[in-house]
Amino acid sequence: MTNNDIFKKLRVAHKLRDHDIVKILELVDFRISKSELNAMFRNEDHPKYMECGDQILRNFLNGLIIHLRGPMPKKGEKNTKPSQ
């Protein structure tokens, strides 16, 4: 399974659109254009296909954590969310 496959499956599982993914990547100060993003979601045999590198996937996963959970509290601060 390639990084592109993982990225596609996460996009579908979380029902994310291109602008959502761009905003998630901006949470970790990583900039990407929608056209670059679309190139990663193309078929491998398409002439404009682009491979999803480890850095892009890593930044997306870190941004997705922030998007879903919120930013990590700084050291010494208590978590404001109640435990479940």
C-alpha positions in Angstrom: 0.0 0.0 0.0 1.5 3.4 -1.0 1.3 6.7 0.7 -1.2 7.8 -2.0 -3.5 4.9 -1.1 -3.4 5.8 2.6 -4.0 9.4 1.9 -7.0 8.6 -0.3 -8.5 6.2 2.3 -8.2 8.8 5.0 -9.8 11.4 2.8 -12.8 9.2 2.2 -13.0 7.9 5.8 -13.1 11.4 7.2 -15.2 12.8 4.3 -12.7 15.5 3.6 -12.8 17.9 0.6 -9.7 19.5 -1.0 -10.1 22.8 0.9 -10.4 20.8 4.2 -7.1 19.0 3.5 -5.4 22.3 2.7 -6.7 23.8 6.0 -5.5 20.7 7.9 -2.1 21.0 6.4 -2.0 24.7 7.3 -2.5 23.8 11.0 1.1 22.4 10.9 2.4 25.2 8.7 2.6 23.1 5.6 1.4 24.8 2.4 0.1 22.9 -0.6 -2.0 23.9 -3.6 -5.2 22.2 -4.6 -3.7 21.3 -8.0 -0.8 19.5 -6.2 -3.3 17.8 -4.0 -5.4 16.6 -7.0 -2.3 15.2 -8.6 -1.8 12.9 -5.7 -5.4 11.6 -6.0 -5.1 10.7 -9.7 -4.5 7.2 -11.1 -0.9 6.1 -11.2 -1.0 5.8 -15.0 -2.2 9.5 -15.4 0.5 11.8 -16.9 0.0 14.4 -14.1 0.1 11.8 -11.3 2.3 12.8 -8.3 3.6 10.5 -5.6 2.7 11.4 -2.1 5.9 11.7 -0.2 6.5 10.7 3.5 6.7 14.4 4.5 3.3 15.3 3.1 1.6 12.3 4.7 3.4 12.9 8.0 2.3 16.5 8.0 -1.3 15.6 7.1 -1.5 13.0 9.9 -0.1 15.6 12.4 -2.6 18.2 11.1 -5.4 15.7 11.3 -4.7 15.0 14.9 -4.9 18.7 15.7 -8.0 19.0 13.6 -9.8 16.2 15.5 -8.4 16.7 19.0 -7.3 20.3 19.1 -3.8 21.5 19.8 -1.7 19.9 22.6 -1.6 21.9 25.8 1.7 23.4 26.6 3.8 21.8 29.3 2.6 22.7 32.8 -0.9 23.6 31.6 -3.8 21.4 32.6 -6.0 19.8 30.0 -9.3 21.8 29.9 -11.3 18.9 28.5 -13.1 16.7 31.0 -12.1 13.1 31.1 -14.6 10.6 29.8 
